[in-house]
Amino acid sequence: MCGRFTLRTPARDLVEVFELLREPELSPRYNVAPTQNIAVVRQDGKSRELVEMRWGLVPSWSNDPKAGPPLINARAETIATKPSFRTPFRHRRCLIPTDGFYEWQKQAESKTKIPHYIRMAKDRPFAFAALWDRWRNGEGETLESCTIVTTEANDLMRPLHDRMPVILPEESYTEWLNSKNENALSLEALLRPYAAIEMTAFPISTMVNSPRNECPECILPASISA
C-alpha cells in the first residue's frame, strides 16, 4: 500500500520531468498524508497541467463524500472492474509526483513497527500511477480527488509489506495520461512492480509517525536522526 509520501523536489525540476507548461508554486512536503490536498499531473488537451486534489478518491456517483474510509489506494488487479475505480481507470488517469514514500515494517513478537523511507537509488523524482474523479453536489460544489494504484511488492519492498505503489517509468507517462486510450490490456500491463535494483530503502525515525511532523528530519536515516 501507500499511506505517506514526500515531494521535496524543486518545482523547476518537476517542470522538466513532467513536461509542464508552467512552473507550479509548491512548498517542500516531507510527510504527505491521506485526505490532504496534493499535487497531481493530468492531461489537459494536448498539454499537461499540475493541479491540486484531495488524496482519497470520492466517486462521482457518491451521495456523501464523507461516507466511509477514504479510498487512498486502488488495487491494480481490480481497478478495471471495481465500481469506484472502473470509470476513472478508463478516462481519468493521472500521475502523482513524488520523490519517496514511507512504509512501516512489523517486528516479530512485537507490536512496534519500524518506519522506512523508500526512494530511487539516485534520489530523483518519479510518479505514482493514479486515478482521479470529480464529485458535484446539488449546490454546484465540486471536489476533485485521487487515489494511488498499488501492486504486489518487488524484492526490495517484500520484507516491509506485500504491496507497493505502482511507479511508472517516464516513457509510460504519455500512454497512462492519454484519456482516449481505453485499451485496458495495455494499461494493465503498466501496473507492475518497479525494478527493485533502481530503488533503496532504509529505516528512519518514528518522527514520521505523526503527520503533524512535516520537516526534513522525517527522512533522515535512523542512525543519523537518533
Backbone as numpy.savetxt, mean C-alpha at the origin, in Angstrom:
# Nx Ny Nz CAx CAy CAz Cx Cy Cz
0.01 -9.44 5.02 -0.83 -8.25 5.02 0.04 -7.01 5.02
-0.57 -5.85 5.05 0.16 -4.60 5.16 -0.67 -3.64 5.98
-0.18 -3.30 7.18 -0.94 -2.44 8.07 -0.28 -1.12 8.41
0.97 -0.93 8.04 1.69 0.33 8.24 2.77 0.45 7.17
3.08 1.68 6.80 4.17 1.88 5.84 4.72 3.29 5.94
5.74 3.58 5.14 6.37 4.89 5.14 6.33 5.51 3.75
6.48 6.81 3.70 6.70 7.54 2.44 7.54 8.77 2.78
8.83 8.58 2.75 9.79 9.62 3.14 10.58 10.14 1.95
10.36 9.57 0.77 11.05 9.98 -0.46 10.68 11.41 -0.84
11.64 12.25 -1.20 11.32 13.62 -1.63 10.36 13.63 -2.81
9.48 14.62 -2.82 8.44 14.71 -3.86 9.04 14.77 -5.26
10.18 15.45 -5.40 10.79 15.57 -6.74 11.20 14.20 -7.29
11.58 13.29 -6.41 11.94 11.94 -6.85 10.70 11.14 -7.24
9.60 11.37 -6.55 8.36 10.68 -6.89 7.85 11.11 -8.27
8.07 12.35 -8.62 7.67 12.85 -9.94 8.35 12.03 -11.03
9.63 11.76 -10.84 10.38 11.00 -11.84 9.97 9.53 -11.86
9.86 8.92 -10.70 9.55 7.49 -10.64 8.16 7.19 -11.19
7.19 8.05 -10.84 5.81 7.78 -11.22 5.31 8.62 -12.39
6.22 9.36 -13.02 5.91 10.13 -14.22 4.72 11.07 -13.99
4.82 11.85 -12.93 3.77 12.81 -12.60 4.00 14.12 -13.33
2.92 14.82 -13.65 3.04 16.11 -14.33 3.42 17.22 -13.38
3.00 17.09 -12.13 3.26 18.15 -11.15 3.90 17.57 -9.90
4.73 18.38 -9.26 5.36 17.96 -8.01 4.38 18.15 -6.86
4.04 17.09 -6.17 3.06 17.21 -5.08 3.67 17.84 -3.83
2.81 18.36 -2.99 3.24 18.87 -1.70 3.08 17.76 -0.67
4.18 17.19 -0.25 4.15 16.07 0.67 5.15 16.27 1.81
4.75 15.87 2.99 5.65 15.84 4.14 6.09 14.39 4.36
7.30 14.17 4.85 7.75 12.79 5.09 6.83 12.09 6.08
6.49 10.82 5.76 5.64 10.01 6.63 6.43 8.79 7.06
6.45 8.54 8.37 7.23 7.43 8.90 6.37 6.35 9.57
5.07 6.57 9.63 4.22 5.60 10.30 2.78 5.75 9.82
2.57 5.53 8.53 1.25 5.68 7.94 0.37 4.53 8.42
-0.83 4.87 8.92 -1.71 3.88 9.52 -3.07 3.85 8.82
-3.80 2.74 8.96 -5.13 2.63 8.35 -6.07 3.76 8.78
-6.97 4.11 7.89 -7.98 5.17 7.99 -7.40 6.57 7.82
-6.09 6.69 7.74 -5.49 8.00 7.47 -5.56 8.31 5.98
-5.44 9.57 5.63 -5.36 9.96 4.23 -3.94 9.71 3.73
-3.83 9.14 2.54 -2.52 8.79 1.99 -2.42 9.23 0.54
-1.19 9.25 0.03 -0.94 9.62 -1.37 -1.17 8.42 -2.27
-1.90 8.66 -3.36 -2.25 7.59 -4.31 -2.00 8.10 -5.73
-1.43 7.25 -6.57 -1.23 7.59 -7.98 -2.26 6.83 -8.81
-2.98 7.57 -9.65 -3.95 6.94 -10.55 -3.84 7.59 -11.91
-4.45 6.95 -12.90 -4.42 7.46 -14.26 -5.55 8.46 -14.46
-5.23 9.61 -14.99 -6.22 10.63 -15.30 -6.12 10.94 -16.79
-6.92 10.22 -17.59 -6.79 10.36 -19.03 -5.48 9.75 -19.49
-4.63 10.56 -20.12 -3.34 10.07 -20.59 -2.22 10.33 -19.61
-2.50 11.04 -18.54 -1.46 11.38 -17.57 -1.76 10.76 -16.21
-0.78 10.78 -15.35 -0.93 10.26 -14.00 -1.04 11.42 -13.01
-1.87 11.25 -12.02 -2.02 12.26 -10.99 -1.83 11.64 -9.62
-1.31 12.43 -8.70 -1.19 12.01 -7.31 -2.28 12.71 -6.52
-3.14 11.92 -5.89 -4.27 12.46 -5.13 -4.24 11.89 -3.71
-5.08 12.43 -2.88 -5.19 11.97 -1.49 -6.46 11.14 -1.33
-6.32 9.98 -0.71 -7.48 9.12 -0.44 -7.37 8.55 0.97
-8.50 8.10 1.48 -8.49 7.43 2.78 -8.08 5.98 2.60
-7.18 5.52 3.48 -6.75 4.13 3.43 -7.77 3.26 4.17
-8.48 2.46 3.41 -9.58 1.62 3.93 -10.73 1.77 2.98
-10.83 0.88 2.00 -11.77 1.05 0.90 -13.22 0.98 1.34
-13.99 1.94 0.87 -15.45 1.96 1.07 -16.08 1.73 -0.30
-16.73 0.59 -0.54 -17.34 0.32 -1.84 -18.37 1.39 -2.20
-18.50 1.65 -3.48 -19.44 2.68 -3.95 -20.87 2.36 -3.55
-21.19 1.07 -3.38 -22.55 0.65 -3.07 -22.83 0.59 -1.57
-21.85 0.92 -0.75 -22.02 0.82 0.69 -23.07 1.81 1.20
-23.89 1.39 2.16 -24.88 2.28 2.76 -24.26 3.20 3.81
-23.19 2.72 4.45 -22.58 3.48 5.53 -21.07 3.30 5.47
-20.31 4.38 5.22 -18.85 4.25 5.12 -18.18 3.87 6.44
-18.92 3.96 7.54 -18.36 3.64 8.85 -18.73 2.23 9.31
-19.49 1.52 8.48 -19.94 0.18 8.86 -18.83 -0.85 8.65
-18.59 -1.66 9.65 -17.61 -2.73 9.54 -16.18 -2.24 9.62
-15.23 -3.17 9.72 -13.81 -2.80 9.78 -13.35 -2.23 8.45
-12.34 -1.34 8.47 -11.85 -0.77 7.21 -11.19 -1.83 6.34
-11.48 -1.79 5.05 -10.92 -2.76 4.11 -9.55 -2.26 3.65
-8.54 -2.45 4.49 -7.21 -1.91 4.20 -6.43 -2.81 3.25
-6.79 -4.09 3.18 -6.11 -5.04 2.30 -7.12 -5.83 1.48
-6.71 -6.24 0.29 -7.54 -7.07 -0.59 -6.69 -8.23 -1.08
-7.12 -9.44 -0.84 -6.36 -10.62 -1.26 -6.36 -10.75 -2.78
-5.17 -10.91 -3.35 -5.06 -11.03 -4.80 -5.87 -12.20 -5.34
-5.98 -13.25 -4.55 -6.66 -14.45 -5.00 -8.17 -14.27 -5.18
-8.75 -13.24 -4.58 -10.22 -13.08 -4.62 -10.70 -11.72 -5.11
-9.79 -10.82 -5.51 -10.26 -9.48 -5.88 -11.11 -9.47 -7.14
-10.97 -10.48 -7.99 -11.76 -10.51 -9.23 -13.20 -10.96 -8.98
-13.46 -11.53 -7.81 -14.80 -12.06 -7.54 -15.47 -11.48 -6.30
-14.72 -10.99 -5.34 -15.32 -10.49 -4.11 -16.08 -9.18 -4.39
-17.33 -9.06 -3.95 -18.15 -7.89 -4.29 -17.50 -6.55 -3.97
-16.77 -6.45 -2.88 -16.17 -5.17 -2.49 -15.07 -4.73 -3.44
-14.45 -5.70 -4.16 -13.26 -5.38 -4.94 -13.38 -5.63 -6.44
-14.37 -6.40 -6.89 -14.36 -6.83 -8.29 -14.51 -5.67 -9.27
-15.36 -4.68 -8.95 -15.50 -3.53 -9.86 -14.26 -2.65 -9.83
-13.74 -2.27 -8.67 -12.47 -1.53 -8.66 -11.34 -2.27 -9.37
-11.30 -3.61 -9.23 -10.25 -4.36 -9.90 -10.37 -4.21 -11.42
-11.57 -4.13 -11.93 -11.77 -3.99 -13.38 -11.48 -2.57 -13.87
-11.85 -1.56 -13.06 -11.83 -0.19 -13.58 -11.07 0.84 -12.75
-10.76 0.54 -11.48 -10.19 1.58 -10.61 -8.95 1.06 -9.88
-7.95 0.78 -10.66 -6.68 0.34 -10.08 -5.76 1.54 -9.90
-4.93 1.48 -8.88 -4.04 2.59 -8.59 -2.75 2.08 -7.97
-1.83 3.00 -7.72 -0.56 2.70 -7.07 -0.48 3.48 -5.77
0.10 2.88 -4.76 0.37 3.60 -3.52 1.89 3.72 -3.38
2.43 4.93 -3.55 3.88 5.12 -3.43 4.34 4.86 -1.99
5.50 4.25 -1.87 6.05 3.95 -0.56 7.55 3.74 -0.68
8.22 3.63 0.43 9.64 3.26 0.43 9.94 2.25 1.53
8.90 1.72 2.15 9.09 0.69 3.16 7.79 0.41 3.91
7.71 -0.75 4.52 6.52 -1.09 5.30 6.93 -1.91 6.51
5.98 -2.07 7.43 6.25 -2.74 8.70 5.51 -4.07 8.80
6.13 -4.99 9.51 5.47 -6.23 9.86 5.95 -6.67 11.24
5.05 -7.31 11.99 5.35 -7.73 13.35 5.51 -9.24 13.40
6.64 -9.70 13.92 6.95 -11.14 13.98 6.57 -11.71 15.35
5.76 -12.75 15.32 5.38 -13.42 16.56 6.57 -14.19 17.12
6.66 -14.24 18.46 7.73 -14.96 19.12 7.19 -16.24 19.75
7.92 -17.32 19.57 7.50 -18.59 20.14 7.41 -18.49 21.65
6.32 -19.03 22.20 6.09 -19.07 23.64 6.08 -17.67 24.27
5.65 -16.68 23.50 5.57 -15.31 24.01 4.50 -14.54 23.26
3.86 -13.61 23.96 2.86 -12.76 23.33 3.50 -11.53 22.67
4.79 -11.37 22.90 5.50 -10.23 22.34 5.70 -10.39 20.83
5.51 -9.30 20.10 5.76 -9.28 18.66 6.86 -8.25 18.38
7.81 -8.63 17.56 8.93 -7.75 17.24 8.66 -7.06 15.90
8.62 -5.72 15.89 8.38 -5.03 14.62 9.62 -5.08 13.72
9.37 -5.22 12.43 10.43 -5.20 11.43 10.10 -4.15 10.37
11.15 -3.57 9.81 10.98 -2.64 8.70 11.49 -3.32 7.44
10.67 -3.30 6.39 11.01 -3.97 5.13 11.09 -2.91 4.04
12.17 -2.91 3.30 12.36 -1.94 2.21 13.18 -2.59 1.11
13.40 -1.84 0.04 14.28 -2.33 -1.01 15.74 -2.29 -0.52
16.53 -3.23 -0.97 17.92 -3.29 -0.54 18.67 -2.00 -0.87
18.30 -1.36 -1.98 18.93 -0.10 -2.37 18.17 1.11 -1.85
17.20 0.88 -0.98 16.43 1.94 -0.33 15.86 2.95 -1.33
15.18 2.43 -2.32 14.54 3.27 -3.33 13.02 3.20 -3.17
12.30 4.18 -3.71 10.83 4.14 -3.63 10.27 3.04 -4.54
9.08 2.56 -4.19 8.41 1.55 -4.99 6.91 1.75 -4.84
6.12 0.82 -5.32 4.67 1.01 -5.31 3.94 -0.27 -4.96
2.93 -0.12 -4.11 1.99 -1.22 -3.85 0.92 -1.22 -4.94
0.52 -2.39 -5.40 -0.67 -2.49 -6.23 -1.88 -2.21 -5.34
-2.79 -1.38 -5.82 -3.93 -0.99 -4.98 -5.17 -0.78 -5.84
-6.31 -0.71 -5.16 -7.60 -0.43 -5.79 -8.21 0.77 -5.11
-9.04 1.51 -5.83 -9.73 2.64 -5.22 -11.20 2.65 -5.63
-12.00 3.36 -4.88 -13.42 3.49 -5.20 -13.92 4.85 -4.72
-15.08 5.25 -5.25 -15.67 6.55 -4.90 -17.07 6.31 -4.35
-17.30 6.76 -3.12 -18.59 6.63 -2.45 -19.26 7.99 -2.36
-20.57 8.02 -2.63 -21.34 9.26 -2.52 -22.60 8.99 -1.70
-23.02 10.00 -0.94 -24.29 9.87 -0.22 -25.35 10.75 -0.88
-26.54 10.76 -0.32 -27.64 11.51 -0.91 -27.46 13.01 -0.87
-26.57 13.47 0.02 -26.33 14.92 0.14 -25.20 15.39 -0.77
-24.65 14.48 -1.55 -23.59 14.88 -2.48 -22.19 14.78 -1.91
-22.06 14.31 -0.68 -20.73 14.13 -0.11 -20.01 12.99 -0.82
-18.71 13.16 -1.02 -17.92 12.17 -1.74 -16.73 11.72 -0.90
-16.47 10.44 -0.94 -15.31 9.88 -0.24 -14.58 8.96 -1.20
-13.31 9.26 -1.46 -12.47 8.38 -2.26 -11.54 7.62 -1.32
-11.48 6.32 -1.49 -10.74 5.47 -0.57 -10.02 4.36 -1.34
-9.11 3.69 -0.68 -8.29 2.70 -1.37 -7.93 1.54 -0.46
-7.42 0.48 -1.09 -6.97 -0.71 -0.37 -5.73 -1.27 -1.04
-4.85 -1.88 -0.27 -3.61 -2.47 -0.78 -3.83 -3.94 -1.08
-3.42 -4.37 -2.26 -3.54 -5.76 -2.66 -2.41 -6.58 -2.02
-2.75 -7.75 -1.49 -1.74 -8.61 -0.87 -1.67 -9.96 -1.58
-0.54 -10.62 -1.38 -0.32 -11.94 -1.97 0.44 -12.80 -0.96
0.80 -14.01 -1.35 1.55 -14.87 -0.44 2.96 -14.31 -0.23
3.55 -14.62 0.89 4.85 -14.06 1.25 5.97 -14.67 0.40
7.01 -13.86 0.15 8.22 -14.39 -0.49 9.15 -14.94 0.60
10.34 -15.38 0.21 11.25 -16.01 1.16 11.70 -15.06 2.27
11.81 -13.77 1.95 12.21 -12.80 2.97 11.11 -12.59 4.00
9.88 -12.51 3.53 8.76 -12.19 4.40 8.22 -13.38 5.17
8.41 -14.58 4.67 7.77 -15.75 5.25 8.05 -15.95 6.74
9.27 -15.68 7.24 9.50 -15.81 8.68 8.72 -14.79 9.51
8.28 -13.71 8.87 7.56 -12.65 9.57 6.05 -12.82 9.48
5.56 -13.19 8.28 4.12 -13.30 8.05 3.90 -14.12 6.79
2.73 -14.73 6.66 2.46 -15.54 5.47 1.89 -14.73 4.31
1.69 -13.42 4.52 1.21 -12.54 3.46 2.14 -11.34 3.33
2.08 -10.68 2.17 2.84 -9.45 1.95 2.10 -8.60 0.92
2.36 -7.29 0.90 1.73 -6.46 -0.14 2.28 -6.79 -1.51
1.45 -6.64 -2.53 1.92 -6.81 -3.90 2.73 -5.58 -4.27
4.00 -5.80 -4.60 4.89 -4.72 -5.04 5.06 -4.86 -6.55
4.69 -3.83 -7.27 4.75 -3.89 -8.73 6.09 -3.34 -9.23
6.73 -4.01 -10.18 7.91 -3.44 -10.83 7.50 -2.25 -11.68
8.40 -1.32 -11.87 8.07 -0.08 -12.59 7.54 -0.35 -13.99
8.03 -1.40 -14.66 7.59 -1.68 -16.02 6.14 -2.15 -16.08
5.54 -2.43 -14.92 4.14 -2.88 -14.88 3.17 -1.76 -14.52
3.68 -0.58 -14.19 2.81 0.51 -13.75 1.77 0.86 -14.81
2.20 0.99 -16.05 1.28 1.40 -17.11 0.15 0.40 -17.30
0.49 -0.86 -17.33 -0.54 -1.90 -17.50 -1.52 -1.89 -16.34
-1.03 -1.76 -15.13 -1.90 -1.79 -13.95 -2.82 -0.57 -13.90
-2.32 0.59 -14.30 -3.11 1.82 -14.19 -4.09 2.01 -15.35
-3.93 1.28 -16.42 -4.79 1.44 -17.59 -6.20 0.93 -17.28
-7.13 1.83 -17.04 -8.50 1.44 -16.66 -9.25 0.75 -17.79
-8.75 0.88 -19.02 -9.40 0.23 -20.15 -8.97 -1.23 -20.30
-7.95 -1.59 -19.56 -7.47 -2.97 -19.60 -8.32 -3.82 -18.66
-9.16 -4.68 -19.23 -10.03 -5.55 -18.44 -9.63 -7.02 -18.58
-8.40 -7.24 -19.01 -7.90 -8.61 -19.14 -7.50 -9.12 -17.77
-8.42 -9.81 -17.10 -8.19 -10.24 -15.73 -6.98 -11.16 -15.61
-6.77 -12.02 -16.60 -5.66 -12.95 -16.52 -4.32 -12.23 -16.54
-4.16 -11.24 -17.40 -2.89 -10.51 -17.47 -2.68 -9.67 -16.22
-3.76 -9.13 -15.68 -3.65 -8.33 -14.46 -3.32 -9.22 -13.26
-3.98 -10.36 -13.16 -3.72 -11.26 -12.06 -2.30 -11.80 -12.10
-1.73 -11.87 -13.29 -0.35 -12.36 -13.42 0.65 -11.40 -12.77
0.25 -10.14 -12.59 1.13 -9.15 -11.95 1.14 -9.29 -10.43
0.15 -9.99 -9.91 -0.06 -10.02 -8.46 0.68 -11.19 -7.81
1.99 -11.14 -7.91 2.83 -12.22 -7.38 3.84 -11.64 -6.39
4.43 -12.49 -5.57 5.41 -12.01 -4.60 6.61 -11.36 -5.29
7.07 -10.25 -4.74 8.23 -9.55 -5.31 9.50 -10.34 -5.00
10.52 -10.16 -5.82 11.78 -10.89 -5.66 12.43 -10.56 -4.31
12.58 -11.57 -3.48 13.14 -11.37 -2.14 14.57 -10.86 -2.18
15.31 -11.22 -3.21 16.71 -10.84 -3.29 16.91 -9.33 -3.41
15.87 -8.62 -3.85 15.97 -7.17 -4.01 15.52 -6.41 -2.76
15.13 -7.14 -1.72 14.58 -6.51 -0.52 15.42 -6.82 0.71
15.19 -6.07 1.77 15.85 -6.33 3.04 14.86 -6.07 4.17
15.09 -6.70 5.31 14.23 -6.52 6.48 15.08 -6.57 7.73
14.72 -5.75 8.73 15.49 -5.75 9.97 14.58 -5.32 11.13
14.85 -5.81 12.33 14.05 -5.44 13.50 14.27 -3.98 13.88
13.22 -3.37 14.39 13.27 -1.96 14.78 12.67 -1.79 16.18
12.68 -0.57 16.66 12.13 -0.27 17.98 10.61 -0.43 18.02
10.08 -0.73 19.19 8.63 -0.82 19.36 7.98 0.57 19.32
8.76 1.60 19.11 8.21 2.95 18.95 7.15 2.98 17.86
7.34 2.17 16.83 6.42 2.18 15.70 5.06 1.60 16.07
4.96 0.91 17.19 3.70 0.28 17.56 2.56 1.28 17.68
2.88 2.49 18.08 1.85 3.53 18.20 1.86 4.41 16.96
0.72 4.54 16.26 0.68 5.41 15.08 0.87 6.88 15.43
0.83 7.21 16.72 1.09 8.60 17.12 2.56 8.96 16.96
3.41 7.94 16.93 4.85 8.18 16.74 5.13 8.28 15.24
5.42 9.46 14.79 5.61 9.75 13.37 6.94 10.48 13.23
8.05 9.71 13.24 9.38 10.32 13.25 10.40 9.37 12.63
11.56 9.90 12.20 12.59 9.05 11.58 13.07 7.92 12.46
12.98 8.09 13.78 13.45 7.04 14.69 12.66 5.73 14.55
11.47 5.82 13.95 10.64 4.61 13.76 11.34 3.56 12.92
12.21 3.97 11.98 12.80 3.03 11.04 14.25 2.67 11.39
14.75 3.16 12.50 16.12 2.82 12.89 16.22 1.37 13.31
17.29 0.67 12.91 17.48 -0.70 13.38 17.47 -0.76 14.91
16.98 -1.85 15.46 16.81 -1.97 16.90 18.10 -1.72 17.66
19.24 -2.15 17.15 20.51 -1.98 17.83 20.91 -0.52 17.93
20.43 0.30 16.98 20.75 1.73 16.99 19.76 2.51 17.85
18.48 2.13 17.74 17.42 2.88 18.44 17.37 2.55 19.91
17.99 1.44 20.33 17.95 1.04 21.74 18.65 2.05 22.63
